[in-house]
Each structure stands twice: as structure tokens, then as C-alpha cells.
Amino acid sequence: MRLPAFWAGHGIGPYRPYDEQGRTFAWFQAYPLEMVPPLDEESFVGDFAWFGDIGDPLDHRTAVTDPIASDLARDGLSLPADFLALITRANLHRCLDREGGDAWTDVTGPLPSPVDPADRMVLFFRDQQSCIMWYLYLHHSGQAAVVCSDRDFTVEPGLRYGPDGEIVLPRREIFWTAPSVEIFAYRFLAEARLTLAIHEKQRAGELDPELLAYLAHYVPSSVRGLWQDASMISGSRIPAVVPAGQMARMDQPVLGLPSGLELRPWRLSDADVLVAASRDPGVRQWNRLLVETPEDARRRIERMHERWRAELSAIWAIARPEGEAVGLIGWGDIDLGAGSAEIVYWILPAARGNGVVVEATKRVSEWALNDLGLHRLRLCHSVANPASCRVADKAGYSLEGTMRSALLHADGWHDEHLHALVQGDV
């Protein structure tokens, strides 16, 4: 079986830009395999020796993998040792989540293959917006690999319609991305650690030698020696707008709103609200919120708190004082070094129409500029979503332009309006 192949990863600073526009800390991009550093694949034997102590198996994780293994055994298939280690071992469990920033572990399977009915797949990792999912692919010959897809094969797709009302059939494409789970994990963690090092403007000589060798793949050989000896791997001596660690040392505050509502951290007891939001057509139309069960919701809430500590996002519940959440607002894609972030929000039907999102947007913007110290805030939305245009205008965000074909929604690619608020605007 032959599949199209690519590596799905973030940009690595100026060394591997996200795209022609030079965006470097954006969402996952597809890179041809010849663009990524080659690895000595024979040195990866499934034991994660390069990681160090992987810890003992966790009972609550083997409770996830054991039923999957039993189902696969009936088809003559088995889970590879490196997959079991990544999912069940105490020190490996969620290591990709902790360092990868915009993705999280989510194990479901076995699933039928879209290309061969004799093969099986197991979902094990997805990005936070479910734009891309990674699967363990088990071929009926006994071989295994990691594949990825923008299709969530764990759910049956609903009907989708094109611009002229025609039914759009779901794509069933999968893409080969790594020959084993261990190699996938190594490359993913290496790039996550390099991204953090660039963010913190470390010098090349301060890097682990293996990471330095990985990054050197993107440095011309004619200047590699000088680069390794002297330069910061960011290629810049401009200081960070907000020092790394500043946000992680802050407790997430509760912020009051003029309406009497408040912005507070999400709680595990809010899980049912996330499930309800995921089922609301108005929320689903403009947000990739895939939360099917309270367990999914609790994992997502835990992830919110992890991402605060990792200085990657700051997400609040819009809630009644001492009461239930009615919406979500906060900052994603936080880049402390560059001093920027992008706002995300949604509101449940019962709280719509009262200006709540506008006042919440103003309040979190005030916090981001004055308390955290960011310089530039973005608000992006589909041009087909005029309600968000009104929110941006009332909250003081200037319309800067239109980004063509910038975000994939259920009905296809949408142009987006880009609004921004910078220090000094308010």
C-alpha cells in the first residue's frame, strides 16, 4: 500500500517558516518529507531510550489500551510496543501534550481503514481545533506506521453543503507521516523543544547536541560553524516583549464585567457546559469545538490549565457569579516573545444579545495589554460572520484587511477579516 506522505508540524522560527509569508508560530503545516531532517531509523527500537526513564505503566491508561488490544487480536493484529509505551507509561503519558502546545492525546479505536477493509487504525493524537488527527495505522501484514488526516474517523460525518447547495462528500484521505510511533514522538518533541528555545532566544551552544544537529539541517553549511559558536538560535538579539516565565508565575485571575458576570478559570464541574456548546449550531458554525462526552470536556479543561502554565493560551469561562458558565473567551496562540495573541470566544444562546461578548472582549484585552504586557492583539473571523465584525468594532479593534482563504470551516475555506488592537489604541 502506498500513501501520499508529509510531515505535519509547526514552523521552526526563521529556520523553517510556516509559509511564504514567513509566519513562524502558526498552526500545523504540511512539509514534504525531503524538507525535514533525516533520522537514523534503525536506532529507534521501540524502547524510547533517548527519552530517559519512561516510568511504569499507569493502570488508568492500560484500561484504555487493553480493550483496543483485545479487539485487534480478533483481527490478528496487535498494538506495537512503542505505542503502548507512549500511551501507558507514567513519564511518556501526555509528554506530547505538555511540550507540543497545540495538540493533545486522545485514544480511540480500533477504527476501519478508509483505504483497505483488512487494516485498522487507532486515533491517538489531535490538534486543539481538530484540524488534523494522527492515527496508528495497522496493516494486515503486521506492519505499522503513523498516518494523519484532517478527517476525524471516530465520528460519522454529517451532511455538508457546498456554496451552491450541493452535498459535499467527505474526504477520506490519509497521509503517511512516520514509520513508527517512537519516531513520530521523537520528531514532534524535538521540534517542540526547538520552538521553545527560539521563543526564549537561547544560544545555539546551549542546546542539547541532538537538537542542535536537528536544527542545523536548516542552516547553510557555509555558516554553520559560526552559527553554532555564537548566535542565538532566534537569529535576533531583540529582547522578548514579555519575558518567558512571567505568565506561568501568575495565577489566572477572576475578572469582573460591568453586567455583573465574571470571567473565571474553567472548572471540571463545567464539563456539561462544554458538551452543550459543542452541540449548539451557533457555536459549531464558527468554532472547531469537538466535545462529545463529559470525559472529553474534562480533558479539555485540564488542557486549558496546562496551556496557561505553558504560556500558550489563557482561557476564561464567562460565568454568573458563583454560578454556571455561559460562554468562553480568552487568548490562543500566545507568543510572549513577540508580544502577540489571538482572541477566541463563543457564547451560549441564553446569554446572547446583551453585549456580553463585547464587554468580555474589552476586559480580556485590558488584561492582555496592561497586566500581561502584550503589544498586539488579533481578532479574526469569517467574512460571513458579521456578528464578530460588530464585536471587534465595539471593542475598539481596527479592521486591517481581509485574509484570503484563511480558515477551513465545515462548508469549505473562508476569507477572514483581520482586526487588531495594539498598545496605545486605548
C-alpha positions as CSV (number, residue, x, y, z in Angstrom):
1,M,0.0,0.0,0.0
2,R,1.4,3.4,-1.0
3,L,0.1,6.6,0.6
4,P,0.8,10.3,-0.1
5,A,3.3,11.5,2.6
6,F,4.2,14.6,4.5
7,W,5.3,15.8,8.0
8,A,2.7,17.9,9.8
9,G,4.5,20.4,12.1
10,H,4.8,24.0,13.2
11,G,7.2,26.4,11.7
12,I,10.6,26.4,13.4
13,G,11.3,30.1,13.8
14,P,13.1,31.6,10.8
15,Y,14.7,28.3,10.0
16,R,11.6,26.6,8.7
17,P,8.9,29.3,8.1
18,Y,5.3,28.3,8.3
19,D,4.6,29.5,4.7
20,E,5.7,32.1,2.1
21,Q,4.5,34.9,4.3
22,G,7.1,33.9,6.9
23,R,4.7,33.1,9.7
24,T,6.6,31.1,12.2
25,F,4.4,30.3,15.2
26,A,1.2,29.4,13.5
27,W,-0.9,26.2,13.1
28,F,0.4,22.9,11.7
29,Q,1.6,22.9,8.1
30,A,2.4,20.1,5.7
31,Y,6.1,19.8,4.9
32,P,7.5,17.5,2.2
33,L,9.5,14.7,3.8
34,E,12.6,15.7,2.0
35,M,12.4,19.1,3.9
36,V,12.7,17.5,7.4
37,P,16.0,16.3,8.9
38,P,16.7,12.6,8.2
39,L,16.8,10.3,11.3
40,D,18.7,7.1,11.9
41,E,15.5,5.0,11.9
42,E,17.3,1.8,12.9
43,S,18.3,3.4,16.3
44,F,14.6,3.6,17.2
45,V,13.8,0.1,18.5
46,G,10.6,1.0,20.5
47,D,12.1,1.4,24.0
48,F,12.3,5.3,24.0
49,A,15.9,5.0,25.2
50,W,16.6,8.6,24.1
51,F,13.8,9.9,26.3
52,G,15.3,8.5,29.6
53,D,13.1,7.0,32.3
54,I,9.7,6.3,30.8
55,G,8.2,5.2,34.1
56,D,5.9,2.3,35.0
57,P,2.6,1.5,33.3
58,L,-0.4,3.5,34.6
59,D,-3.5,1.5,35.4
60,H,-5.9,4.1,34.1
61,R,-4.1,4.1,30.8
62,T,-3.8,0.4,30.3
63,A,-7.6,0.4,30.9
64,V,-7.7,2.3,27.7
65,T,-5.3,0.2,25.6
66,D,-6.3,-3.3,26.8
67,P,-9.8,-3.3,25.2
68,I,-8.3,-1.9,22.0
69,A,-5.7,-4.7,22.0
70,S,-8.4,-7.3,22.6
71,D,-10.5,-6.1,19.6
72,L,-7.4,-6.0,17.4
73,A,-6.4,-9.6,18.4
74,R,-9.7,-10.8,16.9
75,D,-8.4,-9.5,13.6
76,G,-5.0,-11.0,14.0
77,L,-3.4,-7.6,14.8
78,S,-1.6,-6.2,17.9
79,L,-0.5,-2.8,19.3
80,P,3.2,-2.1,18.8
81,A,5.3,-1.8,22.0
82,D,6.2,1.9,21.3
83,F,2.5,2.8,21.0
84,L,1.8,1.1,24.3
85,A,4.7,2.8,26.0
86,L,3.7,6.3,24.7
87,I,0.1,5.9,25.9
88,T,0.6,4.0,29.2
89,R,4.0,4.7,30.7
90,A,3.9,7.3,33.5
91,N,6.6,9.7,32.2
92,L,5.7,9.3,28.5
93,H,1.9,9.7,29.0
94,R,0.9,13.2,27.6
95,C,4.5,14.2,27.0
96,L,3.5,15.3,23.5
97,D,0.6,17.4,25.1
98,R,3.0,19.1,27.6
99,E,5.6,20.1,25.0
100,G,3.6,20.3,21.8
101,G,1.5,23.2,22.7
102,D,-1.5,22.9,20.3
103,A,-2.3,19.2,20.4
104,W,-3.5,16.6,22.9
105,T,-3.6,12.9,23.4
106,D,-7.0,11.3,22.5
107,V,-7.0,7.5,22.1
108,T,-9.9,5.8,20.3
109,G,-10.1,2.6,18.3
110,P,-9.8,0.3,16.6
111,L,-11.2,2.1,13.5
112,P,-11.7,0.7,10.0
113,S,-9.2,1.9,7.4
114,P,-10.6,4.2,4.7
115,V,-8.2,2.6,2.1
116,D,-8.2,-1.2,3.0
117,P,-11.0,-3.0,4.9
118,A,-8.5,-5.5,6.2
119,D,-6.5,-2.8,8.0
120,R,-7.2,-0.9,11.3
121,M,-6.4,2.5,12.7
122,V,-6.2,3.9,16.3
123,L,-6.6,7.6,16.9
124,F,-4.0,8.8,19.4
125,F,-3.3,12.5,18.9
126,R,-5.2,15.5,17.6
127,D,-4.6,19.3,17.4
128,Q,-6.6,21.5,19.7
129,Q,-9.0,22.6,16.9
130,S,-9.3,19.0,15.4
131,C,-7.9,20.3,12.1
132,I,-5.5,17.4,12.0
133,M,-5.6,14.0,13.7
134,W,-2.8,11.4,14.0
135,Y,-3.5,7.7,13.8
136,L,-1.6,4.5,14.4
137,Y,-2.1,2.6,11.1
138,L,-2.0,-1.3,11.4
139,H,-1.6,-3.0,8.1
140,H,-3.0,-6.6,7.8
141,S,0.6,-7.8,7.0
142,G,1.6,-6.8,10.6
143,Q,3.4,-3.6,9.7
144,A,2.6,-0.4,11.5
145,A,3.1,3.3,10.8
146,V,1.8,6.8,11.8
147,V,-0.6,8.5,9.4
148,C,-2.5,11.7,9.7
149,S,-5.7,13.2,8.3
150,D,-7.9,16.2,8.5
151,R,-10.8,13.8,8.9
152,D,-12.0,12.5,12.3
153,F,-12.8,8.9,11.6
154,T,-14.2,8.4,15.1
155,V,-17.4,10.1,14.2
156,E,-19.8,9.8,11.3
157,P,-19.8,13.0,9.3
158,G,-23.0,14.9,9.0
159,L,-24.2,16.3,5.6
160,R,-22.1,19.2,4.4
161,Y,-23.2,21.5,1.6
162,G,-21.2,23.5,-1.0
163,P,-21.7,27.1,-1.9
164,D,-24.4,26.2,-4.5
165,G,-26.3,23.9,-2.1
166,E,-24.8,20.7,-3.4
167,I,-23.9,17.9,-1.0
168,V,-20.1,17.7,-0.4
169,L,-18.9,14.2,0.1
170,P,-16.3,13.9,3.0
171,R,-12.7,13.3,2.0
172,R,-11.3,10.0,3.2
173,E,-7.6,10.8,2.6
174,I,-4.9,9.7,5.0
175,F,-1.2,10.6,4.7
176,W,1.9,8.6,5.8
177,T,3.9,10.7,8.3
178,A,6.3,8.5,10.3
179,P,7.4,4.8,10.1
180,S,6.7,4.3,13.9
181,V,5.1,5.9,16.9
182,E,8.5,6.3,18.6
183,I,10.0,8.2,15.6
184,F,6.9,10.3,15.4
185,A,7.2,11.2,19.1
186,Y,10.9,12.0,18.7
187,R,10.5,14.3,15.8
188,F,7.4,16.0,17.4
189,L,9.2,16.6,20.7
190,A,12.4,17.8,19.0
191,E,10.6,20.4,17.1
192,A,8.5,21.5,20.1
193,R,11.7,21.9,22.1
194,L,13.4,23.9,19.4
195,T,10.3,26.1,19.0
196,L,10.5,26.9,22.8
197,A,14.3,27.5,22.6
198,I,13.7,30.0,19.8
199,H,10.9,31.6,21.7
200,E,13.3,32.0,24.7
201,K,16.2,33.2,22.4
202,Q,18.7,30.5,23.6
203,R,22.1,30.4,22.1
204,A,22.9,27.5,19.8
205,G,25.7,26.3,22.1
206,E,23.1,25.9,24.9
207,L,21.1,23.3,23.0
208,D,21.3,19.6,23.6
209,P,23.6,18.3,20.8
210,E,20.9,16.2,19.2
211,L,18.6,19.2,19.0
212,L,21.4,21.3,17.6
213,A,22.1,18.7,14.9
214,Y,18.4,18.6,14.1
215,L,18.2,22.4,13.7
216,A,21.5,22.5,11.8
217,H,19.7,20.8,8.9
218,Y,18.1,24.2,8.1
219,V,21.4,26.2,8.4
220,P,23.6,26.6,5.3
221,S,26.8,24.6,5.8
222,S,28.9,27.6,4.9
223,V,27.9,29.5,8.1
224,R,27.1,26.5,10.4
225,G,30.3,26.7,12.4
226,L,29.9,30.4,13.2
227,W,26.2,29.9,14.0
228,Q,26.9,27.1,16.5
229,D,29.6,29.1,18.3
230,A,28.0,32.4,18.7
231,S,24.5,33.2,17.6
232,M,21.2,32.9,19.5
233,I,19.1,30.4,17.5
234,S,16.4,33.0,17.1
235,G,18.9,34.9,14.8
236,S,17.9,38.1,16.7
237,R,19.1,40.0,19.8
238,I,15.8,41.8,20.2
239,P,14.6,41.2,23.7
240,A,11.3,39.4,24.4
241,V,8.3,41.7,24.8
242,V,7.2,39.6,27.8
243,P,9.9,37.5,29.5
244,A,9.4,33.8,29.4
245,G,8.0,32.5,32.7
246,Q,6.2,35.7,33.6
247,M,2.8,34.4,32.7
248,A,3.4,30.9,34.3
249,R,4.2,32.6,37.6
250,M,0.8,34.4,37.6
251,D,-2.3,32.9,39.0
252,Q,-5.2,33.1,36.5
253,P,-7.3,36.0,37.8
254,V,-11.1,36.3,38.1
255,L,-12.1,39.4,36.1
256,G,-15.4,41.2,36.8
257,L,-17.7,42.6,34.0
258,P,-20.0,45.6,34.1
259,S,-23.0,43.3,33.6
260,G,-22.3,41.5,36.8
261,L,-21.0,38.4,35.1
262,E,-17.4,37.4,35.7
263,L,-14.5,35.8,33.8
264,R,-13.1,32.9,35.8
265,P,-10.9,29.8,35.1
266,W,-12.8,26.8,33.8
267,R,-13.6,24.1,36.4
268,L,-14.0,20.4,35.9
269,S,-17.6,20.9,37.1
270,D,-18.2,23.0,33.9
271,A,-17.8,19.9,31.7
272,D,-21.5,19.7,30.8
273,V,-21.4,23.3,29.5
274,L,-18.7,22.4,27.1
275,V,-20.7,19.4,25.8
276,A,-23.7,21.7,25.4
277,A,-21.7,24.3,23.5
278,S,-20.3,21.6,21.2
279,R,-23.9,20.6,20.2
280,D,-25.1,24.2,19.7
281,P,-25.3,25.0,15.9
282,G,-24.3,28.7,16.5
283,V,-21.2,27.7,18.3
284,R,-20.3,24.8,16.0
285,Q,-20.7,27.0,12.9
286,W,-17.7,29.2,13.8
287,N,-15.7,27.1,16.2
288,R,-14.0,23.7,15.9
289,L,-15.3,22.6,19.3
290,L,-15.5,18.8,19.2
291,V,-16.5,17.7,22.7
292,E,-18.7,14.6,22.6
293,T,-18.7,13.5,26.3
294,P,-18.2,14.9,29.7
295,E,-14.9,13.0,29.8
296,D,-13.8,14.8,26.6
297,A,-14.8,18.1,28.2
298,R,-12.8,17.4,31.5
299,R,-9.7,16.6,29.4
300,R,-10.1,19.8,27.5
301,I,-10.5,21.8,30.8
302,E,-7.4,20.2,32.2
303,R,-5.6,21.1,29.0
304,M,-6.7,24.8,29.4
305,H,-4.8,24.9,32.8
306,E,-1.8,23.1,31.3
307,R,-1.6,25.6,28.5
308,W,-1.7,28.5,30.9
309,R,1.3,27.1,32.8
310,A,3.0,26.5,29.4
311,E,2.3,30.2,28.5
312,L,0.5,29.2,25.3
313,S,-3.1,30.2,26.0
314,A,-5.3,32.0,28.6
315,I,-8.9,30.8,28.5
316,W,-11.7,32.0,30.9
317,A,-15.3,30.9,31.4
318,I,-17.9,33.7,31.1
319,A,-20.0,32.9,34.1
320,R,-22.6,34.1,36.5
321,P,-21.1,34.8,39.9
322,E,-20.8,31.6,41.8
323,G,-22.8,30.0,39.0
324,E,-22.6,28.1,35.7
325,A,-20.6,29.1,32.7
326,V,-22.5,30.7,29.7
327,G,-19.5,31.2,27.3
328,L,-15.8,31.1,26.7
329,I,-13.3,33.8,26.0
330,G,-9.5,34.2,26.1
331,W,-6.3,34.1,24.2
332,G,-4.8,31.4,22.0
333,D,-1.6,31.4,20.0
334,I,0.2,33.5,22.7
335,D,3.7,34.4,21.7
336,L,5.3,36.2,24.7
337,G,8.5,36.9,22.8
338,A,6.7,38.7,20.0
339,G,4.1,40.2,22.4
340,S,1.0,38.9,20.5
341,A,-2.0,36.7,20.8
342,E,-5.3,35.9,19.1
343,I,-8.7,36.1,20.8
344,V,-11.2,33.2,20.9
345,Y,-14.7,33.3,22.1
346,W,-18.2,31.8,22.0
347,I,-21.4,32.4,23.9
348,L,-24.4,30.1,24.6
349,P,-27.9,31.1,23.3
350,A,-29.3,32.1,26.7
351,A,-26.6,34.8,27.1
352,R,-26.6,36.2,23.6
353,G,-27.8,39.7,22.6
354,N,-26.8,41.5,25.7
355,G,-23.4,42.8,24.8
356,V,-21.7,40.2,26.9
357,V,-19.1,39.2,24.3
358,V,-18.2,42.9,23.7
359,E,-17.6,43.7,27.4
360,A,-15.7,40.4,27.9
361,T,-13.5,41.2,24.9
362,K,-12.7,44.6,26.3
363,R,-11.9,43.1,29.7
364,V,-9.5,40.4,28.5
365,S,-7.9,42.9,26.1
366,E,-7.2,45.2,29.0
367,W,-5.7,42.3,30.9
368,A,-3.5,41.2,28.0
369,L,-2.2,44.7,27.3
370,N,-1.8,46.1,30.8
371,D,-1.4,43.1,33.1
372,L,0.4,40.6,30.9
373,G,2.2,43.2,28.8
374,L,1.5,42.0,25.2
375,H,1.8,44.6,22.4
376,R,-0.6,43.4,19.7
377,L,-3.9,41.5,19.9
378,R,-5.7,39.9,16.9
379,L,-9.4,39.2,16.3
380,C,-10.0,37.1,13.2
381,H,-13.4,35.9,11.9
382,S,-15.0,34.7,8.7
383,V,-16.3,37.4,6.5
384,A,-19.6,35.6,6.6
385,N,-19.8,36.2,10.4
386,P,-20.9,39.9,10.7
387,A,-21.7,39.5,14.4
388,S,-18.0,39.1,15.1
389,C,-17.3,42.2,13.0
390,R,-19.6,44.2,15.3
391,V,-17.9,42.8,18.4
392,A,-14.5,43.8,17.0
393,D,-15.7,47.3,16.2
394,K,-17.4,47.9,19.5
395,A,-14.4,46.6,21.4
396,G,-12.0,49.0,19.6
397,Y,-10.3,46.7,17.2
398,S,-9.3,48.2,13.9
399,L,-10.1,46.4,10.7
400,E,-6.8,45.9,8.9
401,G,-7.8,43.8,5.9
402,T,-9.0,40.5,4.6
403,M,-7.0,37.3,4.6
404,R,-8.0,35.2,1.6
405,S,-9.0,31.6,2.1
406,A,-7.6,31.7,5.6
407,L,-9.6,29.2,7.6
408,L,-11.3,25.9,6.8
409,H,-14.9,25.6,8.1
410,A,-17.4,22.7,7.5
411,D,-18.6,24.2,4.3
412,G,-15.1,25.0,2.9
413,W,-12.4,27.7,3.0
414,H,-13.5,31.1,4.3
415,D,-11.9,34.5,3.8
416,E,-11.2,36.1,7.2
417,H,-11.3,39.7,8.4
418,L,-8.2,40.7,10.5
419,H,-8.9,43.2,13.3
420,A,-6.2,44.3,15.7
421,L,-5.7,46.2,18.9
422,V,-2.2,47.5,19.8
423,Q,-0.6,49.2,22.8
424,G,-1.7,52.9,22.6
425,D,-5.0,52.3,20.9
426,V,-6.9,52.6,24.2
